[in-house]
Amino acid sequence: MPWPSALSTRLPPEVRMFAARWTRSVLAVVWGGLLCLPLVITSVLPPTSRMATRVRGWELARHSRGFGLVLASAPMKRRFLLGNALVAGLAIIPTANLLGGFFVVTLGSLFQGFFIGGAVNIGFDMWSISQPTLFVGVLYGAANLIGTVALAEAASWAHGRIDAHFVEVERPFAVYTRISELLTTRRGVVLAIDEERRRIERDLHDGVQQNVVSLSVLIARARRASDPVKTESLLDDALVQSQDLIDEMREVAWRVYPTALDEHGLRPVLERIAGRSPVPLTLQTVPEGRFPPAVESATYFVVREAVTNVVKHAEATEITVSIVAEAQTALTVTISDDGRGGADPRGGGLQGLARRVGALDGSLDVESAEGTGTTVSARIPLGTEAQMGSMKSEKS
């Protein structure tokens, strides 16, 4: 016979994730109700006293296990204990009321509906509800549960704000946050691929296709020409045009993805970008080692697109590029210029870079005050140890 454990496995992972999160949050609110009075008492005691230390430990455990809040260190301020006691006291009163309504009214209505029959009345100060038992019970219970979850979410937010006022706070166990990020970056990957396809289509249409048409016209004119001298001249022009076409194709292919990146790593392709840039470009630091292909590719595109934006819009006289490898964790890419600044991070180009970096769990920051130039910084994680090991084996 299938039991709830078997049923739960059939639920979508997102449903189970949120159910687990809300359950822990509600239990943390109830736990806070028990800790409310000790928190108030210890807030007037010396922060280093034994009782304050113990209660503070309980409170930190409640935040970690219930709300997923992990603090960098234990705050020693009395306001930390008092603020959390206030939130816990305010949250537990309506939460207890709603939970009491759910367990007493809903379960009582279900019991009456299944075993006794008849209708159930739920009275309020201004009105009363009288409907068939099961309908009223389920509706009332659902409303109470929604209210309880909303209060737990509000308490989680409030505790997080109080904690962040004193120390650095992280939510490393917040799986829901991670899934939200993954959904966002997945959409970003799709958009980045579409933008790249459109750019390649523009390059082919505006450059290569025009040269092909021109070349075909020259060849057709050469075939129709009756004068051998003119025919030879047109064929010479067609030969020059074909060489331009080959160069244009190579340029487009290089902009799509330089093969040197796979064969030689970042430095050669960045030196080529520096050599082709119309604005003087200085490579300050570039690590010599090799990195996962996806990381090197993202680094290359960040530098290339950032340099292209500077050339097009910044009116700069100098560009500097710096790439620093953090120990086995990430690459930090910085592109700075001395242009007019005022770059909008919400622009299409910078948004595309942010999506490309975000697809690798990285981040992109833009500092661009008016008149002070622009600095684009990207932090690109190197990935898991397994990926690094795979990369090393490929290189060997």
Disulfide bonds with the S-S distance in Angstrom:
none
